[in-house]
Amino acid sequence: MSQQNDEGKRAARERLREQRVQDRAARKRGRSLRMAGVVVALLAIAGGVAALAARQGGGDDTADAKPIAVGKRGAPAKLTVYEDFRCPACGQFEQEFRSTIRDLEKRGKLKAEYHLVTIIDDNVGGNGSRKAANAAACARDAGKFREYHDVLYWNQPEEQTDEFASTKTLLKLAGKVDGLDSARFRKCVTDGKHNAWVTKTAEAFEKSGHHATPTVLLDGKSVYGSQTRPLTPQKLRQKVERKA
């Protein structure tokens, strides 16, 4: 009987040791799973922070070729404009329609989206289209796109002279816009901060099916360039007013 009791005690002790080993293994697995969960959570948080930083200006938010928008976001009408700062026809369009477009924007009836392209650089040669587009994007960063855009067209040089290829000229013209000429703006222009966006915008224009500047669309429909039914500022105003 004593022998049987001893064997029973040894068996019980063995079962207890095995149970303790199993318990330790289970606790270890639990800790590993919790650590893995923490790592995954931290990675997710880091990814979310990085994405948020990019959205809020941690990166170049114009690098995906989105147009530069001017006017009230919820405006009932949208004007899409493909322009080149070296393009004489674009200058003519701006001189003729600027006051009408700006008035409609200020009254909340029209939003304009500008695609700044490089058709003159590509066809004639030079760098003025690209450099002016980059500078305009730098003005956008400072909340001065509309003003600088208009100054560039007011001071548009002859197409063949390519004066906008001069960084000095672009910086000098910034002095005509209140509050734009700053160290940050100068660095943006000098470093070509938005050159990648300019390149992507030019590539998107080539794939758009449009072949000339200016190309002007009202809510996606071409409204400018017809020889038989030319658009006038008054007609544009009427078209927009009907949508309001």
Backbone as CSV, one residue per row, in Angstrom:
resi,resn,N_x,N_y,N_z,CA_x,CA_y,CA_z,C_x,C_y,C_z
1,MET,0.835,-1.208,0.000,0.000,0.000,0.000,0.872,1.262,0.000
2,SER,1.957,1.245,0.872,2.861,2.395,0.952,3.513,2.675,-0.386
3,GLN,3.876,1.590,-1.082,4.513,1.758,-2.408,3.542,2.399,-3.378
4,GLN,2.295,1.967,-3.300,1.302,2.529,-4.196,1.081,4.021,-3.908
5,ASN,1.101,4.346,-2.584,0.932,5.757,-2.229,2.081,6.608,-2.759
6,ASP,3.314,6.056,-2.624,4.486,6.791,-3.135,4.395,7.004,-4.627
7,GLU,3.990,5.957,-5.325,3.865,6.082,-6.785,2.778,7.084,-7.150
8,GLY,1.705,7.076,-6.352,0.626,8.025,-6.624,1.080,9.456,-6.413
9,LYS,1.888,9.658,-5.334,2.402,11.006,-5.065,3.343,11.473,-6.170
10,ARG,4.236,10.509,-6.610,5.172,10.882,-7.694,4.400,11.222,-8.965
11,ALA,3.369,10.463,-9.274,2.563,10.742,-10.465,1.881,12.103,-10.359
12,ALA,1.398,12.401,-9.148,0.742,13.699,-8.944,1.725,14.844,-9.138
13,ARG,2.973,14.617,-8.555,3.992,15.656,-8.713,4.363,15.846,-10.178
14,GLU,4.440,14.751,-10.939,4.759,14.826,-12.359,3.677,15.598,-13.110
15,ARG,2.414,15.294,-12.782,1.308,15.993,-13.440,1.343,17.493,-13.108
16,LEU,1.702,17.794,-11.841,1.775,19.194,-11.422,2.876,19.929,-12.173
17,ARG,4.069,19.253,-12.309,5.169,19.875,-13.055,4.775,20.103,-14.514
18,GLU,4.133,19.091,-15.110,3.714,19.231,-16.512,2.718,20.384,-16.664
19,GLN,1.810,20.490,-15.675,0.824,21.569,-15.743,1.490,22.937,-15.648
20,ARG,2.523,23.003,-14.728,3.248,24.274,-14.595,3.997,24.637,-15.873
21,VAL,4.596,23.641,-16.520,5.287,23.881,-17.791,4.311,24.387,-18.835
22,GLN,3.154,23.754,-18.879,2.133,24.160,-19.851,1.645,25.579,-19.559
23,ASP,1.471,25.871,-18.249,1.020,27.213,-17.883,2.048,28.276,-18.278
24,ARG,3.340,27.975,-18.035,4.377,28.937,-18.421,4.407,29.141,-19.928
25,ALA,4.252,28.054,-20.661,4.247,28.154,-22.124,3.067,28.996,-22.604
26,ALA,1.922,28.794,-21.964,0.732,29.548,-22.352,0.914,31.036,-22.077
27,ARG,1.507,31.330,-20.871,1.748,32.731,-20.543,2.733,33.369,-21.524
28,LYS,3.747,32.608,-21.913,4.741,33.118,-22.862,4.102,33.413,-24.211
29,ARG,3.224,32.490,-24.662,2.535,32.723,-25.939,1.653,33.966,-25.842
30,GLY,0.994,34.108,-24.686,0.130,35.279,-24.505,0.909,36.571,-24.575
31,ARG,2.089,36.579,-23.907,2.928,37.787,-23.964,3.383,38.075,-25.385
32,SER,3.729,37.033,-26.141,4.196,37.213,-27.522,3.093,37.799,-28.384
33,LEU,1.870,37.263,-28.180,0.754,37.766,-28.969,0.452,39.226,-28.620
34,ARG,0.538,39.543,-27.304,0.287,40.933,-26.915,1.340,41.865,-27.499
35,MET,2.608,41.443,-27.468,3.672,42.261,-28.034,3.481,42.461,-29.531
36,ALA,3.077,41.383,-30.200,2.833,41.493,-31.643,1.706,42.479,-31.912
37,GLY,0.673,42.422,-31.061,-0.432,43.360,-31.225,0.002,44.794,-31.020
38,VAL,0.859,45.012,-30.019,1.365,46.360,-29.776,2.163,46.867,-30.961
39,VAL,3.030,46.004,-31.521,3.841,46.392,-32.681,2.956,46.775,-33.851
40,VAL,1.934,45.940,-34.124,1.019,46.232,-35.234,0.312,47.561,-35.003
41,ALA,-0.147,47.786,-33.750,-0.835,49.033,-33.435,0.072,50.238,-33.626
42,LEU,1.337,50.097,-33.169,2.286,51.208,-33.325,2.567,51.506,-34.783
43,LEU,2.699,50.437,-35.568,2.930,50.640,-36.996,1.736,51.329,-37.645
44,ALA,0.539,50.921,-37.238,-0.666,51.540,-37.799,-0.739,53.015,-37.426
45,ILE,-0.410,53.310,-36.142,-0.421,54.706,-35.713,0.610,55.520,-36.482
46,ALA,1.809,54.948,-36.650,2.866,55.664,-37.384,2.443,55.932,-38.813
47,GLY,1.828,54.929,-39.429,1.371,55.117,-40.802,0.308,56.187,-40.884
48,GLY,-0.608,56.192,-39.899,-1.647,57.212,-39.894,-1.091,58.595,-39.700
49,VAL,-0.116,58.732,-38.812,0.515,60.032,-38.587,1.219,60.510,-39.842
50,ALA,1.923,59.596,-40.521,2.626,59.978,-41.750,1.646,60.435,-42.811
51,ALA,0.534,59.709,-42.934,-0.472,60.089,-43.941,-1.080,61.441,-43.611
52,LEU,-1.369,61.661,-42.292,-1.941,62.932,-41.896,-0.967,64.072,-42.155
53,ALA,0.311,63.835,-41.879,1.315,64.876,-42.112,1.388,65.228,-43.583
54,ALA,1.306,64.217,-44.434,1.348,64.488,-45.872,0.153,65.310,-46.300
55,ARG,-1.057,64.992,-45.737,-2.244,65.726,-46.113,-2.193,67.166,-45.619
56,GLN,-1.548,67.400,-44.490,-1.542,68.717,-43.900,-0.321,69.538,-44.293
57,GLY,0.447,69.055,-45.266,1.543,69.876,-45.770,2.903,69.358,-45.430
58,GLY,2.993,68.138,-44.878,4.302,67.586,-44.587,5.049,67.231,-45.846
59,GLY,4.336,67.097,-46.974,4.964,66.795,-48.245,4.471,67.778,-49.289
60,ASP,4.830,67.546,-50.535,4.417,68.415,-51.625,3.022,67.996,-52.065
61,ASP,1.989,68.738,-51.615,0.624,68.320,-51.908,0.181,68.673,-53.318
62,THR,1.070,69.258,-54.132,0.740,69.482,-55.533,1.393,68.445,-56.435
63,ALA,2.084,67.464,-55.862,2.874,66.542,-56.670,2.031,65.586,-57.496
64,ASP,0.716,65.495,-57.232,-0.118,64.563,-57.977,-0.833,65.217,-59.147
65,ALA,-0.416,66.395,-59.570,-0.935,67.092,-60.751,-2.334,67.652,-60.567
66,LYS,-2.802,67.795,-59.336,-4.089,68.438,-59.129,-3.997,69.898,-59.542
67,PRO,-5.079,70.448,-60.087,-5.053,71.862,-60.470,-5.051,72.756,-59.238
68,ILE,-4.753,74.020,-59.456,-4.809,75.011,-58.388,-6.178,75.673,-58.436
69,ALA,-6.910,75.597,-57.342,-8.292,76.085,-57.309,-8.358,77.487,-56.723
70,VAL,-9.246,78.292,-57.300,-9.503,79.644,-56.817,-11.012,79.831,-56.734
71,GLY,-11.482,80.387,-55.627,-12.908,80.622,-55.479,-13.536,79.699,-54.447
72,LYS,-14.821,79.884,-54.229,-15.565,79.126,-53.229,-15.685,77.665,-53.639
73,ARG,-15.353,76.772,-52.706,-15.357,75.348,-53.018,-16.720,74.864,-53.496
74,GLY,-17.787,75.341,-52.895,-19.122,74.870,-53.248,-19.818,75.704,-54.302
75,ALA,-19.071,76.466,-55.081,-19.672,77.302,-56.124,-20.442,76.442,-57.127
76,PRO,-21.567,76.928,-57.628,-22.391,76.116,-58.537,-21.778,75.863,-59.909
77,ALA,-20.790,76.650,-60.305,-20.167,76.474,-61.620,-18.654,76.359,-61.458
78,LYS,-18.043,75.561,-62.336,-16.592,75.369,-62.291,-15.975,75.667,-63.654
79,LEU,-15.003,76.553,-63.649,-14.257,76.882,-64.859,-12.907,76.171,-64.794
80,THR,-12.627,75.367,-65.793,-11.343,74.667,-65.878,-10.507,75.335,-66.955
81,VAL,-9.299,75.756,-66.576,-8.454,76.505,-67.511,-7.088,75.830,-67.620
82,TYR,-6.709,75.486,-68.845,-5.361,74.991,-69.139,-4.591,76.160,-69.735
83,GLU,-3.551,76.600,-69.035,-2.818,77.790,-69.441,-1.316,77.574,-69.399
84,ASP,-0.625,78.434,-70.146,0.835,78.492,-70.136,1.198,79.963,-70.001
85,PHE,1.998,80.309,-69.006,2.309,81.712,-68.764,3.061,82.368,-69.919
86,ARG,3.659,81.573,-70.802,4.348,82.138,-71.964,3.424,82.264,-73.171
87,CYS,2.244,81.723,-73.090,1.339,81.639,-74.239,0.639,82.976,-74.488
88,PRO,0.855,83.625,-75.658,0.212,84.915,-75.949,-1.311,84.826,-75.946
89,ALA,-1.867,83.728,-76.466,-3.329,83.579,-76.488,-3.884,83.470,-75.070
90,CYS,-3.110,82.862,-74.180,-3.528,82.784,-72.774,-3.544,84.179,-72.164
91,GLY,-2.545,84.981,-72.516,-2.503,86.352,-72.039,-3.705,87.148,-72.526
92,GLN,-4.093,86.950,-73.779,-5.257,87.639,-74.335,-6.536,87.222,-73.610
93,PHE,-6.656,85.904,-73.342,-7.823,85.414,-72.615,-7.897,86.051,-71.237
94,GLU,-6.777,86.091,-70.537,-6.767,86.653,-69.187,-7.111,88.137,-69.201
95,GLN,-6.562,88.883,-70.141,-6.835,90.307,-70.195,-8.318,90.575,-70.455
96,GLU,-8.930,89.751,-71.277,-10.323,89.965,-71.660,-11.308,89.477,-70.599
97,PHE,-10.997,88.367,-69.948,-11.972,87.723,-69.070,-11.657,87.868,-67.577
98,ARG,-10.492,88.397,-67.237,-10.063,88.407,-65.836,-11.096,89.037,-64.914
99,SER,-11.531,90.242,-65.216,-12.416,90.957,-64.295,-13.742,90.218,-64.112
100,THR,-14.243,89.616,-65.185,-15.506,88.870,-65.094,-15.333,87.629,-64.226
101,ILE,-14.251,86.893,-64.451,-14.001,85.673,-63.674,-13.801,86.014,-62.200
102,ARG,-13.030,87.046,-61.917,-12.763,87.407,-60.524,-14.044,87.876,-59.827
103,ASP,-14.886,88.580,-60.544,-16.139,89.042,-59.943,-17.047,87.860,-59.602
104,LEU,-17.153,86.911,-60.508,-17.985,85.735,-60.271,-17.429,84.889,-59.130
105,GLU,-16.101,84.823,-59.028,-15.474,84.093,-57.918,-15.805,84.759,-56.582
106,LYS,-15.651,86.070,-56.532,-15.872,86.792,-55.276,-17.325,86.694,-54.826
107,ARG,-18.232,86.568,-55.765,-19.657,86.456,-55.430,-20.069,85.014,-55.145
108,GLY,-19.114,84.100,-55.178,-19.401,82.712,-54.832,-20.129,81.924,-55.895
109,LYS,-20.156,82.440,-57.122,-20.881,81.782,-58.197,-19.986,80.888,-59.058
110,LEU,-18.677,81.079,-58.967,-17.763,80.370,-59.845,-16.493,79.968,-59.101
111,LYS,-16.056,78.740,-59.345,-14.746,78.296,-58.893,-13.908,78.021,-60.134
112,ALA,-12.675,78.480,-60.133,-11.781,78.248,-61.270,-10.677,77.286,-60.856
113,GLU,-10.350,76.370,-61.751,-9.250,75.432,-61.524,-8.233,75.593,-62.644
114,TYR,-6.992,75.893,-62.253,-5.944,76.188,-63.224,-4.962,75.030,-63.347
115,HIS,-4.815,74.546,-64.569,-3.787,73.562,-64.911,-2.681,74.338,-65.628
116,LEU,-1.537,74.455,-64.998,-0.444,75.253,-65.560,0.472,74.342,-66.372
117,VAL,0.455,74.510,-67.682,1.151,73.586,-68.574,2.339,74.257,-69.240
118,THR,3.073,73.484,-70.039,4.371,73.951,-70.564,4.449,73.789,-72.085
119,ILE,3.374,74.079,-72.760,3.299,73.822,-74.202,4.305,74.676,-74.983
120,ILE,4.573,75.895,-74.525,5.508,76.761,-75.245,6.938,76.260,-75.052
121,ASP,7.317,75.932,-73.823,8.636,75.339,-73.594,8.821,74.102,-74.470
122,ASP,7.810,73.259,-74.517,7.918,71.989,-75.226,8.014,72.176,-76.734
123,ASN,7.337,73.195,-77.262,7.292,73.383,-78.716,8.316,74.377,-79.244
124,VAL,8.641,75.376,-78.419,9.534,76.440,-78.875,10.920,76.318,-78.249
125,GLY,10.951,75.767,-77.041,12.202,75.679,-76.300,12.232,76.689,-75.176
126,GLY,13.123,76.479,-74.226,13.242,77.373,-73.085,12.679,76.747,-71.826
127,ASN,12.670,77.540,-70.744,12.229,77.054,-69.437,11.230,77.975,-68.743
128,GLY,10.826,79.024,-69.409,9.962,80.005,-68.762,8.612,79.477,-68.336
129,SER,8.021,78.605,-69.142,6.722,78.035,-68.779,6.836,77.251,-67.480
130,ARG,7.868,76.426,-67.396,8.066,75.588,-66.206,8.382,76.421,-64.972
131,LYS,9.292,77.368,-65.135,9.705,78.153,-63.973,8.581,79.060,-63.478
132,ALA,7.810,79.610,-64.383,6.691,80.453,-63.968,5.610,79.623,-63.281
133,ALA,5.373,78.422,-63.797,4.378,77.540,-63.173,4.815,77.155,-61.765
134,ASN,6.094,76.838,-61.596,6.600,76.520,-60.261,6.448,77.716,-59.328
135,ALA,6.785,78.902,-59.818,6.672,80.102,-58.992,5.221,80.363,-58.601
136,ALA,4.295,80.107,-59.529,2.875,80.293,-59.227,2.419,79.311,-58.154
137,ALA,2.943,78.089,-58.197,2.624,77.113,-57.155,3.209,77.539,-55.816
138,CYS,4.366,78.175,-55.842,4.951,78.712,-54.611,4.063,79.833,-54.049
139,ALA,3.504,80.636,-54.937,2.575,81.686,-54.499,1.317,81.058,-53.906
140,ARG,0.906,79.952,-54.456,-0.232,79.217,-53.900,0.052,78.817,-52.457
141,ASP,1.267,78.349,-52.198,1.646,77.965,-50.829,1.469,79.126,-49.861
142,ALA,1.691,80.325,-50.362,1.603,81.525,-49.522,0.207,82.133,-49.522
143,GLY,-0.746,81.467,-50.192,-2.100,81.999,-50.270,-2.222,83.194,-51.184
144,LYS,-1.307,83.306,-52.169,-1.277,84.471,-53.058,-1.315,84.073,-54.534
145,PHE,-1.864,82.908,-54.828,-1.829,82.452,-56.217,-2.567,83.398,-57.147
146,ARG,-3.805,83.742,-56.798,-4.610,84.570,-57.690,-3.875,85.867,-58.033
147,GLU,-3.322,86.519,-57.021,-2.652,87.805,-57.238,-1.397,87.645,-58.101
148,TYR,-0.588,86.626,-57.802,0.655,86.441,-58.548,0.359,85.966,-59.971
149,HIS,-0.619,85.102,-60.123,-1.063,84.646,-61.446,-1.384,85.849,-62.327
150,ASP,-2.149,86.785,-61.773,-2.540,87.946,-62.562,-1.357,88.863,-62.854
151,VAL,-0.448,89.002,-61.900,0.742,89.829,-62.123,1.591,89.256,-63.252
152,LEU,1.736,87.924,-63.286,2.515,87.307,-64.361,1.915,87.625,-65.726
153,TYR,0.595,87.582,-65.837,-0.017,87.889,-67.132,0.011,89.379,-67.441
154,TRP,-0.096,90.211,-66.434,0.033,91.650,-66.678,1.423,91.998,-67.204
155,ASN,2.404,91.196,-66.812,3.791,91.454,-67.195,4.336,90.373,-68.136
156,GLN,3.469,89.773,-68.889,3.885,88.697,-69.787,4.840,89.223,-70.864
157,PRO,6.008,88.620,-70.989,6.970,89.071,-72.007,6.622,88.506,-73.381
158,GLU,7.340,88.940,-74.373,7.184,88.358,-75.701,7.524,86.863,-75.641
159,GLU,6.782,86.091,-76.403,6.928,84.632,-76.355,8.367,84.186,-76.593
160,GLN,9.051,84.808,-77.527,10.385,84.360,-77.909,11.476,84.782,-76.924
161,THR,11.204,85.766,-76.076,12.262,86.246,-75.191,12.477,85.334,-73.983
162,ASP,11.432,84.620,-73.564,11.510,83.655,-72.460,12.060,84.289,-71.178
163,GLU,11.581,85.469,-70.850,12.077,86.167,-69.660,11.689,85.453,-68.370
164,PHE,10.614,84.668,-68.400,10.210,83.959,-67.188,11.165,82.820,-66.836
165,ALA,12.118,82.542,-67.719,13.147,81.557,-67.378,14.118,82.125,-66.346
166,SER,14.058,83.425,-66.113,14.938,84.091,-65.156,14.298,84.079,-63.770
167,THR,14.955,83.426,-62.828,14.476,83.425,-61.449,14.422,84.849,-60.904
168,LYS,15.372,85.652,-61.287,15.416,87.045,-60.842,14.150,87.788,-61.258
169,THR,13.696,87.551,-62.486,12.479,88.208,-62.979,11.258,87.763,-62.184
170,LEU,11.154,86.464,-61.926,10.012,85.934,-61.182,9.976,86.474,-59.755
171,LEU,11.130,86.603,-59.142,11.189,87.138,-57.785,10.882,88.641,-57.763
172,LYS,11.332,89.329,-58.770,11.057,90.764,-58.858,9.555,91.012,-58.987
173,LEU,8.883,90.204,-59.796,7.445,90.370,-59.978,6.675,90.043,-58.694
174,ALA,7.239,89.172,-57.857,6.587,88.863,-56.585,6.483,90.102,-55.706
175,GLY,7.383,91.048,-55.914,7.335,92.287,-55.149,6.110,93.128,-55.440
176,LYS,5.415,92.827,-56.530,4.194,93.552,-56.885,2.961,93.006,-56.156
177,VAL,3.149,91.897,-55.406,2.048,91.281,-54.653,2.315,91.482,-53.164
178,ASP,1.427,92.159,-52.496,1.608,92.431,-51.074,1.774,91.136,-50.277
179,GLY,2.851,91.077,-49.502,3.055,89.959,-48.601,3.601,88.688,-49.221
180,LEU,3.937,88.699,-50.495,4.412,87.464,-51.140,5.922,87.308,-51.069
181,ASP,6.654,88.379,-51.258,8.125,88.290,-51.333,8.711,88.010,-49.953
182,SER,8.954,86.729,-49.677,9.497,86.311,-48.390,10.643,85.338,-48.628
183,ALA,11.375,85.043,-47.563,12.475,84.082,-47.679,11.956,82.720,-48.103
184,ARG,10.815,82.316,-47.576,10.245,81.014,-47.926,9.862,80.960,-49.401
185,PHE,9.220,82.028,-49.887,8.836,82.065,-51.300,10.083,82.039,-52.190
186,ARG,11.093,82.798,-51.832,12.305,82.846,-52.639,12.988,81.476,-52.703
187,LYS,13.014,80.799,-51.591,13.622,79.469,-51.568,12.805,78.488,-52.410
188,CYS,11.497,78.591,-52.319,10.611,77.722,-53.096,10.849,77.898,-54.590
189,VAL,10.959,79.158,-55.007,11.172,79.451,-56.430,12.571,79.022,-56.856
190,THR,13.559,79.384,-56.070,14.954,79.086,-56.416,15.228,77.591,-56.457
191,ASP,14.653,76.859,-55.498,14.884,75.409,-55.422,14.002,74.612,-56.376
192,GLY,13.025,75.260,-57.002,12.121,74.523,-57.877,11.303,73.488,-57.113
193,LYS,10.746,73.899,-55.982,10.048,72.968,-55.096,8.951,72.176,-55.807
194,HIS,8.236,72.814,-56.719,7.084,72.174,-57.357,7.368,71.714,-58.788
195,ASN,8.633,71.530,-59.107,8.979,71.089,-60.461,8.338,69.748,-60.812
196,ALA,8.261,68.842,-59.842,7.650,67.531,-60.102,6.181,67.686,-60.453
197,TRP,5.504,68.589,-59.751,4.093,68.842,-60.062,3.939,69.437,-61.456
198,VAL,4.805,70.364,-61.816,4.741,70.973,-63.145,4.902,69.899,-64.229
199,THR,5.854,69.002,-64.030,6.074,67.925,-64.999,4.843,67.031,-65.114
200,LYS,4.252,66.663,-63.986,3.082,65.794,-64.011,1.873,66.491,-64.621
201,THR,1.755,67.781,-64.376,0.662,68.538,-64.971,0.799,68.586,-66.488
202,ALA,2.025,68.779,-66.959,2.273,68.784,-68.404,1.961,67.427,-69.014
203,GLU,2.346,66.357,-68.336,2.066,65.009,-68.826,0.561,64.735,-68.860
204,ALA,-0.142,65.195,-67.831,-1.596,65.003,-67.784,-2.280,65.763,-68.918
205,PHE,-1.757,66.950,-69.251,-2.326,67.729,-70.353,-2.169,66.989,-71.673
206,GLU,-1.014,66.375,-71.876,-0.772,65.625,-73.117,-1.748,64.464,-73.271
207,LYS,-2.189,63.898,-72.147,-3.099,62.753,-72.182,-4.572,63.165,-72.128
208,SER,-4.828,64.460,-71.984,-6.200,64.932,-71.755,-7.049,64.971,-73.018
209,GLY,-6.407,64.951,-74.179,-7.144,65.108,-75.422,-7.216,66.551,-75.881
210,HIS,-6.751,67.477,-75.049,-6.693,68.893,-75.435,-5.319,69.168,-76.041
211,HIS,-5.299,70.084,-77.017,-4.053,70.260,-77.769,-3.589,71.705,-77.850
212,ALA,-4.302,72.632,-77.231,-3.930,74.037,-77.359,-4.210,74.764,-76.054
213,THR,-3.532,75.892,-75.889,-3.806,76.765,-74.753,-4.204,78.142,-75.277
214,PRO,-5.145,78.799,-74.627,-5.866,78.268,-73.474,-6.973,77.299,-73.892
215,THR,-7.175,76.284,-73.091,-8.363,75.446,-73.196,-9.221,75.790,-71.989
216,VAL,-10.468,76.158,-72.255,-11.352,76.627,-71.194,-12.634,75.801,-71.213
217,LEU,-12.938,75.200,-70.079,-14.131,74.366,-69.944,-15.024,74.932,-68.849
218,LEU,-16.313,74.947,-69.093,-17.279,75.317,-68.066,-18.058,74.072,-67.702
219,ASP,-17.858,73.610,-66.480,-18.464,72.356,-66.012,-18.182,71.209,-66.987
220,GLY,-16.943,71.177,-67.470,-16.489,70.091,-68.326,-16.742,70.268,-69.801
221,LYS,-17.438,71.319,-70.205,-17.756,71.552,-71.619,-16.918,72.700,-72.167
222,SER,-16.288,72.475,-73.306,-15.456,73.502,-73.914,-16.300,74.708,-74.307
223,VAL,-15.879,75.894,-73.902,-16.666,77.098,-74.166,-15.849,78.193,-74.841
224,TYR,-14.577,77.920,-75.141,-13.713,78.974,-75.677,-12.962,78.457,-76.899
225,GLY,-12.800,79.331,-77.866,-12.008,78.974,-79.032,-12.806,78.790,-80.305
226,SER,-14.128,78.817,-80.223,-14.948,78.659,-81.417,-14.885,79.924,-82.269
227,GLN,-14.631,79.749,-83.554,-14.563,80.896,-84.460,-15.949,81.402,-84.830
228,THR,-16.910,80.499,-84.882,-18.267,80.875,-85.306,-19.099,81.415,-84.144
229,ARG,-18.847,80.913,-82.935,-19.599,81.370,-81.764,-18.627,81.719,-80.638
230,PRO,-17.866,82.797,-80.813,-16.831,83.130,-79.828,-17.436,83.485,-78.467
231,LEU,-16.739,83.083,-77.432,-17.160,83.404,-76.077,-16.794,84.847,-75.759
232,THR,-17.678,85.529,-75.079,-17.401,86.881,-74.600,-17.573,86.891,-73.074
233,PRO,-17.025,87.888,-72.405,-17.242,87.974,-70.959,-18.720,87.993,-70.577
234,GLN,-19.524,88.685,-71.377,-20.958,88.747,-71.089,-21.612,87.370,-71.219
235,LYS,-21.239,86.622,-72.254,-21.796,85.282,-72.431,-21.366,84.356,-71.307
236,LEU,-20.108,84.480,-70.878,-19.635,83.655,-69.774,-20.428,83.967,-68.511
237,ARG,-20.642,85.245,-68.260,-21.400,85.633,-67.074,-22.818,85.056,-67.121
238,GLN,-23.437,85.127,-68.286,-24.802,84.598,-68.421,-24.846,83.100,-68.189
239,LYS,-23.857,82.391,-68.721,-23.806,80.935,-68.538,-23.671,80.576,-67.052
240,VAL,-22.814,81.319,-66.359,-22.594,81.040,-64.940,-23.810,81.433,-64.114
241,GLU,-24.400,82.575,-64.421,-25.555,83.057,-63.663,-26.723,82.068,-63.770
242,ARG,-26.864,81.422,-64.919,-27.959,80.465,-65.089,-27.779,79.238,-64.189
243,LYS,-26.549,78.964,-63.798,-26.278,77.788,-62.958,-26.415,78.119,-61.470
244,ALA,-26.440,79.385,-61.138,-26.475,79.799,-59.734,-27.838,79.532,-59.097
